[in-house]
Amino acid sequence: MKTEIIAMLISALLIFLVTVLVSRKVIPILKSHKVGQKILDIGPRWHKSKEGTPTMGGICFILSILLVMTAVFVYYGIKGEAGRLIPLALTLGLATVNGMVGFIDDYTKLVKKQNEGLLAYQKFLLQVIVAVVYIFVLNRTGHLDTVLYIPYFGIEWDMGLLYYVFALILITGIVNSVNLTDGIDGLASSVSLVVGIFLCIVSLFIENLSLGLVSSCLIGGTLGFLVFNFYPARVFMGDTGSLFLGGMIVGSAFVMNNPLLVLIFGLMFVIETFSVMLQVTVFKLTHKRVFKMAPIHHHFEKCGWSEIKIVCIFSVLTVLFCLLAWFGVRI
């Protein structure tokens, strides 16, 4: 166990350092290629000052995570323990391919100057394909069955084929929820950092090496990125980064064999999505708005909250959600 803790700490530290170093090199390149964020007129008017800030910065922590994790796989492969890291490898695959979907979207919008980027149905179709492959491989490698664990009640429900539908909805839903949360400086990064710390604690408690290394990726990557992404942000992660983080976070729930728990420790992401769904539904039915703007972090902005205040409060709320999730951890 002591060796695993050391591996997690070293991994997190290396990912943090590499992310900072890579970001220092990549941000000027993004600036020189004019890969700047386009601020829509429908957003808060004060966001116009952010226009031109480099985006697609998620490639910085993605590259760092993949580089360090490659070294980790080699290390455990030499020890003959690579099989223990199959869940980690599959989760990295889920996150990376989702990040690639985000990269294509960012690239077509910002580099190719095609304002729409990927159409909504195109992006969602790609995400569904990625999720289906992830679920299939998890099942084929013996890391997924059709039994759903109900946290807090200790109930195991064999859903049969319905489980795969549930898993598909959960994966695509959480991935897109993290994407929606990435709307102000440092928000998605900070909330994901808190989630990463929670997963680290859980991994030590249940002695799950793959989960521990997933947490190292989240902690090191988001902390390193926050050096440049915290208010006032010098770079944004773009869909490239947010879809990657979404894949890591929802994948972690499957790694711990407790997928429903992501709805608790990731409740901040769920609330962001629910606020958009509620806003759209109510407006279509009544032509009235529930919030001044959705997702909900923009509502608080329009209420006069600073970006730093929103990030701090949302992060504290995530700490509370993680404490609640702790009581649902499957031992």
C-alpha positions as CSV (number, residue, x, y, z in Angstrom):
1,M,0.0,0.0,0.0
2,K,2.9,2.3,0.8
3,T,4.3,1.8,-2.7
4,E,0.9,2.7,-4.2
5,I,0.7,5.9,-2.2
6,I,4.1,6.9,-3.3
7,A,3.2,6.2,-7.0
8,M,0.1,8.3,-6.7
9,L,2.0,11.2,-5.1
10,I,4.8,11.1,-7.6
11,S,2.3,10.9,-10.5
12,A,0.3,13.9,-9.2
13,L,3.5,16.0,-8.7
14,L,4.9,15.1,-12.1
15,I,1.7,15.8,-13.9
16,F,1.4,19.2,-12.1
17,L,5.0,20.1,-13.0
18,V,4.7,18.9,-16.6
19,T,1.4,20.7,-17.1
20,V,2.9,24.0,-15.9
21,L,5.9,23.6,-18.2
22,V,3.8,22.5,-21.2
23,S,1.4,25.4,-20.6
24,R,4.2,27.9,-20.6
25,K,5.2,26.6,-24.1
26,V,1.7,26.1,-25.5
27,I,0.0,29.3,-24.5
28,P,2.3,31.5,-26.6
29,I,1.8,29.1,-29.6
30,L,-2.0,29.4,-29.2
31,K,-1.7,33.2,-29.1
32,S,0.5,33.3,-32.2
33,H,-2.0,31.2,-34.1
34,K,-4.8,33.5,-32.8
35,V,-6.7,30.6,-31.3
36,G,-8.7,33.0,-29.1
37,Q,-12.0,32.6,-27.4
38,K,-15.0,34.1,-29.2
39,I,-17.4,35.7,-26.7
40,L,-21.1,35.6,-27.8
41,D,-23.3,38.6,-27.5
42,I,-25.8,36.6,-25.5
43,G,-23.3,36.2,-22.6
44,P,-22.6,38.7,-19.8
45,R,-21.3,41.9,-21.4
46,W,-18.3,42.1,-19.1
47,H,-17.0,38.8,-20.7
48,K,-16.2,40.8,-23.8
49,S,-12.9,41.7,-22.2
50,K,-12.0,38.0,-22.3
51,E,-12.3,37.9,-26.1
52,G,-9.1,36.7,-27.7
53,T,-7.9,34.8,-24.6
54,P,-6.3,31.5,-25.9
55,T,-8.5,28.5,-25.7
56,M,-8.0,24.7,-26.4
57,G,-5.6,24.9,-23.4
58,G,-6.9,21.5,-22.2
59,I,-4.3,19.9,-24.5
60,C,-1.7,21.0,-21.9
61,F,-2.9,18.8,-19.1
62,I,-4.0,16.1,-21.5
63,L,-0.5,15.7,-22.9
64,S,1.0,15.8,-19.4
65,I,-1.3,13.2,-18.0
66,L,-0.7,10.8,-21.0
67,L,3.0,11.3,-20.8
68,V,3.2,10.6,-17.1
69,M,0.7,7.7,-17.2
70,T,2.7,6.1,-20.0
71,A,5.7,6.0,-17.7
72,V,3.4,4.5,-14.9
73,F,2.2,1.8,-17.3
74,V,5.8,0.9,-18.2
75,Y,6.8,0.8,-14.5
76,Y,3.9,-1.6,-13.5
77,G,4.4,-3.6,-16.7
78,I,8.0,-4.3,-15.7
79,K,6.7,-5.4,-12.3
80,G,4.3,-7.7,-14.0
81,E,1.3,-5.9,-12.5
82,A,-0.1,-4.1,-15.6
83,G,-3.4,-6.0,-15.3
84,R,-4.2,-3.9,-12.2
85,L,-4.3,-0.8,-14.4
86,I,-6.8,-2.0,-17.0
87,P,-9.6,0.2,-15.5
88,L,-7.2,3.2,-15.5
89,A,-6.2,2.5,-19.2
90,L,-9.9,2.3,-20.2
91,T,-10.8,5.5,-18.4
92,L,-7.9,7.3,-19.9
93,G,-9.1,6.1,-23.3
94,L,-12.7,7.3,-22.6
95,A,-11.4,10.7,-21.5
96,T,-8.8,11.1,-24.3
97,V,-11.2,10.2,-27.2
98,N,-13.8,12.6,-25.7
99,G,-11.1,15.2,-25.6
100,M,-10.4,14.5,-29.2
101,V,-14.1,15.2,-30.0
102,G,-13.7,18.5,-28.2
103,F,-10.5,19.2,-30.0
104,I,-12.2,18.7,-33.4
105,D,-15.0,21.0,-32.3
106,D,-12.6,23.7,-31.0
107,Y,-10.4,23.3,-34.1
108,T,-13.1,23.8,-36.6
109,K,-14.5,26.8,-34.8
110,L,-11.3,28.6,-34.0
111,V,-8.7,27.5,-36.5
112,K,-10.8,26.7,-39.5
113,K,-13.1,29.7,-38.7
114,Q,-16.2,27.6,-39.1
115,N,-18.3,29.3,-36.4
116,E,-20.6,26.4,-35.7
117,G,-17.9,23.9,-35.3
118,L,-19.4,20.4,-35.0
119,L,-23.2,20.4,-35.1
120,A,-24.8,19.4,-31.8
121,Y,-26.0,16.0,-33.2
122,Q,-22.5,15.3,-34.7
123,K,-20.8,15.9,-31.3
124,F,-23.4,13.9,-29.4
125,L,-23.2,11.0,-31.9
126,L,-19.4,10.8,-31.5
127,Q,-19.8,10.9,-27.7
128,V,-22.3,8.0,-27.9
129,I,-20.0,5.9,-30.0
130,V,-17.1,6.6,-27.6
131,A,-19.3,5.6,-24.6
132,V,-20.6,2.4,-26.3
133,V,-17.0,1.3,-27.0
134,Y,-16.0,2.0,-23.4
135,I,-18.9,0.1,-22.0
136,F,-18.2,-2.8,-24.4
137,V,-14.5,-3.1,-23.5
138,L,-15.2,-2.7,-19.8
139,N,-17.6,-5.6,-20.1
140,R,-15.3,-7.8,-22.2
141,T,-12.4,-7.3,-19.8
142,G,-14.5,-8.4,-16.8
143,H,-14.7,-4.9,-15.2
144,L,-18.5,-4.4,-15.8
145,D,-21.6,-6.5,-15.3
146,T,-25.3,-5.6,-15.3
147,V,-25.6,-5.3,-11.5
148,L,-26.2,-1.8,-10.4
149,Y,-25.1,-1.0,-6.8
150,I,-27.5,1.5,-5.0
151,P,-25.4,3.6,-2.6
152,Y,-26.6,4.2,0.9
153,F,-28.9,1.3,0.8
154,G,-26.4,-1.5,-0.1
155,I,-28.8,-2.9,-2.7
156,E,-27.6,-4.7,-5.8
157,W,-30.0,-4.6,-8.7
158,D,-29.5,-6.7,-11.7
159,M,-30.8,-4.5,-14.5
160,G,-30.0,-6.9,-17.4
161,L,-29.6,-5.2,-20.8
162,L,-31.1,-2.0,-19.3
163,Y,-27.9,-1.4,-17.4
164,Y,-26.1,-0.6,-20.7
165,V,-28.7,2.0,-21.5
166,F,-28.3,3.5,-18.1
167,A,-24.5,3.5,-18.4
168,L,-24.7,5.2,-21.8
169,I,-26.9,8.0,-20.5
170,L,-24.8,8.5,-17.4
171,I,-21.5,8.7,-19.4
172,T,-22.7,11.2,-22.0
173,G,-24.6,13.1,-19.4
174,I,-21.7,13.7,-17.1
175,V,-19.3,14.4,-19.9
176,N,-21.5,17.2,-21.2
177,S,-22.3,18.5,-17.7
178,V,-18.6,19.2,-17.1
179,N,-18.5,20.9,-20.4
180,L,-21.4,23.2,-19.4
181,T,-19.6,24.0,-16.1
182,D,-16.6,25.4,-18.0
183,G,-18.1,28.9,-18.3
184,I,-16.0,31.2,-16.1
185,D,-12.3,31.4,-15.1
186,G,-11.2,28.4,-13.1
187,L,-14.7,26.9,-12.4
188,A,-14.5,23.5,-14.1
189,S,-10.8,23.2,-13.0
190,S,-11.5,24.0,-9.4
191,V,-14.6,21.7,-9.0
192,S,-12.7,18.9,-10.8
193,L,-9.8,19.4,-8.4
194,V,-12.1,18.9,-5.4
195,V,-13.5,15.8,-7.0
196,G,-10.0,14.5,-7.6
197,I,-9.0,14.9,-3.9
198,F,-12.2,13.1,-2.9
199,L,-11.3,10.2,-5.3
200,C,-7.8,10.1,-3.9
201,I,-9.1,9.6,-0.3
202,V,-11.6,6.9,-1.5
203,S,-8.9,5.1,-3.4
204,L,-6.8,4.8,-0.3
205,F,-9.8,3.6,1.7
206,I,-10.8,0.9,-0.7
207,E,-7.2,0.2,-1.9
208,N,-7.9,0.7,-5.6
209,L,-4.8,1.6,-7.5
210,S,-6.5,2.5,-10.8
211,L,-8.8,4.9,-8.9
212,G,-5.9,6.4,-7.1
213,L,-4.0,7.1,-10.3
214,V,-7.2,8.6,-11.9
215,S,-7.3,10.9,-8.9
216,S,-3.6,11.8,-9.4
217,C,-4.4,12.7,-13.0
218,L,-7.2,15.0,-11.9
219,I,-5.3,16.6,-9.1
220,G,-2.0,17.2,-10.9
221,G,-3.7,18.2,-14.2
222,T,-6.2,20.7,-12.8
223,L,-3.9,22.2,-10.2
224,G,-1.2,22.8,-12.9
225,F,-3.8,24.3,-15.3
226,L,-5.2,26.5,-12.6
227,V,-1.9,28.3,-12.4
228,F,-2.9,29.8,-15.8
229,N,-6.7,29.4,-15.7
230,F,-7.6,31.0,-12.3
231,Y,-9.1,34.5,-12.6
232,P,-8.0,36.4,-14.6
233,A,-7.5,33.4,-16.9
234,R,-4.6,33.5,-19.3
235,V,-5.9,30.4,-21.1
236,F,-9.2,28.5,-21.3
237,M,-9.4,24.7,-21.6
238,G,-12.0,24.7,-24.3
239,D,-14.2,21.7,-25.2
240,T,-10.9,19.8,-25.6
241,G,-10.2,20.0,-21.8
242,S,-13.7,19.9,-20.4
243,L,-14.8,16.8,-22.3
244,F,-11.6,15.1,-21.3
245,L,-12.2,15.9,-17.6
246,G,-15.8,14.8,-17.9
247,G,-14.6,11.4,-19.2
248,M,-12.1,11.1,-16.3
249,I,-14.7,11.9,-13.7
250,V,-17.5,9.6,-14.9
251,G,-15.0,6.9,-15.6
252,S,-13.8,7.1,-12.0
253,A,-17.3,6.0,-10.9
254,F,-17.1,2.9,-13.0
255,V,-13.6,2.2,-11.7
256,M,-14.9,2.1,-8.2
257,N,-17.8,0.0,-9.4
258,N,-20.3,2.5,-8.0
259,P,-21.5,4.6,-11.0
260,L,-24.5,6.2,-9.3
261,L,-22.1,7.9,-6.8
262,V,-20.9,10.3,-9.5
263,L,-24.4,12.0,-9.2
264,I,-23.5,12.9,-5.6
265,F,-19.8,13.9,-5.7
266,G,-20.4,15.4,-9.2
267,L,-23.6,17.1,-8.1
268,M,-22.3,20.5,-9.0
269,F,-22.0,19.4,-12.6
270,V,-25.5,17.9,-12.5
271,I,-26.9,21.2,-11.1
272,E,-25.4,23.1,-14.0
273,T,-27.0,20.8,-16.5
274,F,-30.4,20.8,-14.7
275,S,-30.4,24.6,-14.7
276,V,-30.1,24.7,-18.5
277,M,-32.8,22.0,-18.9
278,L,-35.1,23.9,-16.5
279,Q,-34.5,27.2,-18.2
280,V,-35.2,25.9,-21.7
281,T,-38.3,23.9,-20.7
282,V,-39.9,26.7,-18.7
283,F,-39.2,29.3,-21.4
284,K,-40.7,27.1,-24.1
285,L,-43.8,26.5,-22.0
286,T,-44.3,30.0,-20.5
287,H,-41.9,32.4,-22.3
288,K,-40.5,33.3,-18.9
289,R,-37.1,32.6,-17.5
290,V,-36.3,30.9,-14.2
291,F,-32.7,32.3,-14.1
292,K,-31.3,35.5,-15.4
293,M,-29.0,33.3,-17.6
294,A,-28.1,29.6,-17.7
295,P,-26.0,27.7,-16.8
296,I,-26.6,28.7,-13.2
297,H,-23.1,30.2,-12.7
298,H,-24.0,32.9,-15.2
299,H,-27.2,33.6,-13.2
300,F,-25.0,34.4,-10.1
301,E,-22.7,36.5,-12.3
302,K,-25.7,38.6,-13.3
303,C,-26.7,38.9,-9.7
304,G,-23.4,40.7,-9.1
305,W,-21.2,37.8,-7.8
306,S,-17.6,38.0,-8.8
307,E,-16.1,35.0,-10.7
308,I,-13.8,34.3,-7.8
309,K,-16.8,34.2,-5.4
310,I,-18.7,31.8,-7.6
311,V,-15.7,29.5,-8.0
312,C,-15.0,29.5,-4.2
313,I,-18.7,28.8,-3.3
314,F,-19.2,26.1,-6.0
315,S,-16.0,24.4,-4.8
316,V,-17.1,24.5,-1.2
317,L,-20.4,23.1,-2.2
318,T,-18.5,20.3,-4.0
319,V,-16.6,19.6,-0.8
320,L,-20.0,19.1,1.0
321,F,-21.3,16.9,-1.9
322,C,-18.1,14.8,-1.6
323,L,-18.6,14.4,2.2
324,L,-22.1,13.2,1.5
325,A,-20.8,10.8,-1.2
326,W,-18.4,9.4,1.3
327,F,-21.2,7.7,3.1
328,G,-22.2,6.0,-0.2
329,V,-18.8,4.5,-0.9
330,R,-18.9,0.8,-1.6
331,I,-16.5,-1.0,0.8
